[in-house]
């Protein structure tokens, strides 16, 4: 009997649970290291005291800065997820295959989860370090727009009834939404605000005892995002297959 070949999807499904567990463990390790290895560092780093939201922000050493070790990784993962949204959207526009639309939708769902995590952790960071819940700083403004675009993606999908049109509109919208990702990433370089530090530099911008927990947390959240994506994708593909079988049976019975 000829053995059935195992596809890439099945191989990835086999490792998604170990990846999720590894991701959780990495995040736990990063949490411990951020409170033990990493020192207290400057909060909102400014050259001179700045007035934000009616309160003066200075270079104070605050425990709440520990949020940074998780806030930045989830933000990076949210942007990376939207890259897959754009890629699969482009693949759908070229091939018109439903599997690409499903993958783009699932990638955007994962992006939404991490976008919300970024916003929540960012709001806590702002409140503890800047003394305000919100300020229209360049990075915050562009990322807020990104969150609205991600939410708008699902509103668009729910508003269009025809599957082909829905997938086409969503693919185009997903690509447009991704345009805001490099803007969010580069805005602190293009419009320096003195509030959001530039972390990704040639010298990394961080000492080793700060960089290590940050990278471990990033690896952990990447593993978790991958596992969530595979879990969700498997469910969506099964639903799509079920719908196809149902439609086929209806046609045969007609």
Residue pairs with C-beta under 8 A, 6 or more apart in sequence:
12 230
13 230
13 234
16 226
16 227
16 230
16 231
17 227
19 223
19 224
19 226
19 227
19 230
20 223
20 224
20 227
20 228
22 220
22 223
23 219
23 220
23 221
23 222
23 223
23 224
23 225
23 226
23 227
24 220
24 224
25 220
26 216
26 217
26 219
26 220
26 223
27 70
27 217
27 220
27 221
27 224
28 220
29 213
29 216
29 220
30 69
30 70
30 213
30 214
30 216
30 217
30 220
31 69
31 70
31 213
31 217
33 212
33 213
33 216
34 66
34 69
34 70
34 213
34 217
35 66
37 209
37 212
37 213
38 66
38 69
38 209
38 210
38 212
38 213
39 209
39 210
40 61
40 62
40 63
40 65
41 61
41 65
41 210
42 59
42 60
42 61
42 65
43 57
43 59
43 60
43 61
43 62
43 64
43 65
43 129
43 130
44 50
44 52
44 57
44 129
44 130
44 195
44 196
45 59
45 194
45 195
45 197
46 57
46 58
46 59
46 194
46 195
47 194
49 56
49 57
49 58
50 56
50 57
50 194
50 195
51 57
52 130
52 131
52 132
52 135
52 137
52 195
53 130
53 131
53 132
53 134
53 135
54 132
55 130
55 131
55 132
57 129
57 130
57 131
57 195
60 129
62 128
62 129
64 124
64 125
64 128
64 129
65 125
65 129
67 121
67 124
67 125
67 128
68 125
68 214
69 213
69 214
69 217
70 121
70 217
70 221
71 118
71 121
71 122
71 125
72 199
72 214
72 218
73 214
73 217
73 218
73 220
73 221
73 222
74 114
74 117
74 118
74 121
74 221
75 114
75 118
75 122
75 143
76 218
77 114
77 218
77 221
77 222
77 225
78 111
78 114
78 115
78 117
78 118
79 111
79 181
79 184
79 185
80 222
80 225
81 107
81 108
81 110
81 111
81 114
81 225
81 229
82 107
82 108
82 111
82 146
82 150
82 174
82 177
82 178
82 181
83 178
83 181
84 103
84 104
84 107
85 104
85 107
85 108
85 111
85 153
85 174
85 175
85 177
85 178
86 174
86 175
86 177
86 178
88 100
88 101
88 103
88 104
88 107
88 171
88 174
89 100
89 104
89 170
89 171
89 172
89 174
89 175
90 171
90 175
91 97
91 100
92 100
92 101
92 104
92 167
92 168
92 171
93 168
93 171
93 172
96 164
98 163
98 167
98 240
99 237
99 240
101 167
101 170
101 171
102 233
102 236
102 237
102 240
103 233
104 170
104 171
104 174
105 157
105 170
105 236
106 229
106 232
106 233
106 236
107 229
108 150
108 153
108 154
108 174
109 232
110 225
110 228
110 229
110 232
111 150
112 150
112 151
112 154
113 228
114 221
114 225
115 146
115 147
115 150
116 147
118 143
119 143
119 144
119 147
122 140
122 143
123 133
123 134
126 132
126 133
126 134
126 135
126 140
127 133
130 195
134 140
135 195
137 193
137 195
137 196
138 187
138 188
138 191
138 193
138 196
139 184
139 187
139 188
139 193
139 195
139 196
142 180
142 183
142 184
142 187
143 184
145 180
146 177
146 180
146 181
146 184
149 173
149 176
149 177
149 180
150 177
152 173
152 177
153 170
153 173
153 174
153 177
156 166
156 169
156 170
156 173
157 166
157 169
157 170
160 166
160 169
160 170
188 196
188 197
188 198
189 198
197 205
198 205
199 205
199 206
204 211
206 214
